[in-house]
């Protein structure tokens, strides 16, 4: 079985830590990032060499991930 393909939703704040933590875990590969802020999204995707998605729905539909880390601020988790 291959590595678990993981995306991070929310690339600012605690999400930045997850962007570094995911690749450090055995059998996990960071494959995508999602953020509403285009500037934050572009920087994170470029820095980590992963696909960028401005909407979670697009990330889920892409088939790029097997799992996601939701690292958005508490008030935004329903957005």
PASEBA-1860 file (N, C-alpha, C; in nm, 3 decimals):
! residues 79
1> XXXXXXXX> 0.085/-0.119/0.000/0.000/0.000/0.000/0.089/0.124/0.000 ~ 0.047/0.227/-0.075/0.125/0.350/-0.085/0.101/0.442/0.033 ~ 0.169/0.553/0.029/0.152/0.654/0.133/0.011/0.711/0.132 ~ -0.033/0.755/0.248/-0.160/0.825/0.261/-0.138/0.967/0.208 ~ -0.220/1.008/0.111/-0.210/1.141/0.051/-0.295/1.236/0.134 ~ -0.230/1.338/0.193/-0.295/1.426/0.289/-0.295/1.570/0.238 ~ -0.408/1.637/0.258/-0.419/1.780/0.230/-0.443/1.855/0.359 ~ -0.404/1.980/0.362/-0.427/2.066/0.477/-0.523/2.177/0.435
9> XXXXXXXX> -0.632/2.188/0.509/-0.729/2.295/0.486/-0.705/2.402/0.591 ~ -0.660/2.518/0.546/-0.624/2.626/0.636/-0.472/2.634/0.644 ~ -0.411/2.722/0.567/-0.265/2.727/0.556/-0.200/2.835/0.641 ~ -0.278/2.903/0.720/-0.224/3.008/0.807/-0.231/2.960/0.951 ~ -0.166/3.028/1.041/-0.173/2.989/1.182/-0.125/2.847/1.204 ~ -0.205/2.767/1.276/-0.167/2.630/1.307/-0.154/2.544/1.182 ~ -0.222/2.583/1.075/-0.210/2.510/0.950/-0.066/2.504/0.900 ~ 0.011/2.609/0.924/0.151/2.610/0.883/0.227/2.496/0.950
17> XXXXXXXX> 0.199/2.471/1.076/0.266/2.361/1.147/0.229/2.227/1.085 ~ 0.103/2.211/1.047/0.060/2.086/0.985/0.124/2.064/0.848 ~ 0.150/2.173/0.777/0.215/2.161/0.647/0.355/2.100/0.660 ~ 0.420/2.122/0.772/0.551/2.062/0.797/0.539/1.927/0.867 ~ 0.435/1.910/0.948/0.421/1.786/1.026/0.380/1.667/0.939 ~ 0.291/1.689/0.845/0.241/1.577/0.763/0.355/1.502/0.693 ~ 0.446/1.572/0.624/0.553/1.498/0.556/0.650/1.428/0.653 ~ 0.652/1.471/0.778/0.742/1.410/0.877/0.689/1.277/0.930
25> XXXXXXXX> 0.564/1.245/0.901/0.503/1.121/0.947/0.528/1.011/0.844 ~ 0.574/0.896/0.891/0.595/0.783/0.800/0.467/0.748/0.726 ~ 0.480/0.722/0.600/0.370/0.676/0.514/0.262/0.781/0.490 ~ 0.297/0.908/0.509/0.207/1.018/0.474/0.280/1.111/0.379 ~ 0.209/1.159/0.278/0.264/1.254/0.182/0.170/1.373/0.172 ~ 0.224/1.492/0.187/0.145/1.614/0.169/0.125/1.634/0.019 ~ -0.001/1.639/-0.024/-0.029/1.652/-0.167/-0.107/1.778/-0.204 ~ -0.169/1.843/-0.106/-0.254/1.958/-0.141/-0.273/2.050/-0.021
33> XXXXXXXX> -0.305/2.174/-0.054/-0.338/2.273/0.048/-0.459/2.351/0.000 ~ -0.541/2.396/0.094/-0.662/2.470/0.064/-0.671/2.590/0.158 ~ -0.700/2.707/0.103/-0.717/2.826/0.186/-0.799/2.928/0.109 ~ -0.880/3.004/0.179/-0.963/3.107/0.116/-0.881/3.229/0.073 ~ -0.770/3.253/0.142/-0.684/3.367/0.112/-0.587/3.328/0.000 ~ -0.604/3.385/-0.117/-0.525/3.347/-0.235/-0.376/3.365/-0.213 ~ -0.337/3.472/-0.146/-0.194/3.497/-0.122/-0.134/3.389/-0.032 ~ -0.204/3.356/0.076/-0.159/3.252/0.169/-0.155/3.117/0.096
41> XXXXXXXX> -0.258/3.090/0.018/-0.268/2.964/-0.055/-0.152/2.948/-0.154 ~ -0.127/3.049/-0.233/-0.020/3.042/-0.332/0.116/3.022/-0.267 ~ 0.143/3.095/-0.161/0.271/3.081/-0.091/0.288/2.941/-0.035 ~ 0.185/2.888/0.032/0.194/2.755/0.091/0.214/2.649/-0.016 ~ 0.138/2.658/-0.124/0.150/2.560/-0.232/0.289/2.565/-0.296 ~ 0.339/2.685/-0.320/0.472/2.700/-0.378/0.581/2.650/-0.283 ~ 0.570/2.687/-0.157/0.671/2.648/-0.058/0.679/2.497/-0.039 ~ 0.566/2.428/-0.052/0.562/2.285/-0.025/0.548/2.198/-0.150
49> XXXXXXXX> 0.539/2.262/-0.266/0.532/2.189/-0.391/0.409/2.100/-0.404 ~ 0.294/2.155/-0.362/0.170/2.077/-0.365/0.063/2.152/-0.445 ~ -0.045/2.082/-0.474/-0.158/2.142/-0.544/-0.230/2.242/-0.453 ~ -0.284/2.348/-0.514/-0.354/2.453/-0.441/-0.502/2.453/-0.476 ~ -0.586/2.465/-0.373/-0.731/2.468/-0.393/-0.790/2.580/-0.307 ~ -0.864/2.673/-0.369/-0.926/2.781/-0.293/-1.054/2.738/-0.221 ~ -1.111/2.623/-0.260/-1.234/2.575/-0.198/-1.218/2.428/-0.160 ~ -1.264/2.394/-0.041/-1.255/2.255/0.005/-1.329/2.160/-0.088
57> XXXXXXXX> -1.442/2.205/-0.141/-1.520/2.120/-0.233/-1.437/2.078/-0.354 ~ -1.357/2.172/-0.404/-1.271/2.142/-0.519/-1.160/2.044/-0.481 ~ -1.107/2.061/-0.362/-1.005/1.967/-0.313/-1.062/1.827/-0.303 ~ -1.179/1.812/-0.242/-1.240/1.680/-0.226/-1.269/1.616/-0.361 ~ -1.317/1.695/-0.456/-1.354/1.643/-0.588/-1.233/1.608/-0.673 ~ -1.117/1.661/-0.639/-0.998/1.643/-0.722/-0.941/1.502/-0.720 ~ -0.964/1.430/-0.612/-0.903/1.298/-0.597/-0.757/1.306/-0.555 ~ -0.710/1.423/-0.518/-0.569/1.442/-0.481/-0.536/1.397/-0.340
65> XXXXXXXX> -0.638/1.371/-0.258/-0.612/1.337/-0.118/-0.694/1.215/-0.074 ~ -0.639/1.146/0.024/-0.710/1.038/0.092/-0.765/1.086/0.226 ~ -0.704/1.191/0.279/-0.743/1.245/0.410/-0.706/1.393/0.414 ~ -0.770/1.467/0.504/-0.737/1.609/0.522/-0.721/1.641/0.670 ~ -0.639/1.742/0.694/-0.628/1.804/0.825/-0.706/1.933/0.815 ~ -0.804/1.953/0.904/-0.879/2.079/0.904/-0.816/2.169/1.009 ~ -0.746/2.272/0.961/-0.671/2.361/1.049/-0.719/2.504/1.036 ~ -0.849/2.520/1.024/-0.908/2.653/1.013/-0.940/2.706/1.153
73> XXXXXXX> -0.953/2.837/1.166/-0.993/2.893/1.295/-1.133/2.839/1.332 ~ -1.161/2.823/1.461/-1.287/2.764/1.504/-1.410/2.827/1.443 ~ -1.411/2.954/1.421/-1.527/3.022/1.365/-1.551/2.997/1.218 ~ -1.455/2.935/1.150/-1.466/2.914/1.006/-1.490/2.769/0.968 ~ -1.499/2.680/1.061/-1.508/2.538/1.028/-1.636/2.502/0.956 ~ -1.740/2.581/0.962/-1.866/2.552/0.894/-1.877/2.616/0.758 ~ -1.780/2.699/0.722/-1.782/2.775/0.596/-1.770/2.690/0.476
END
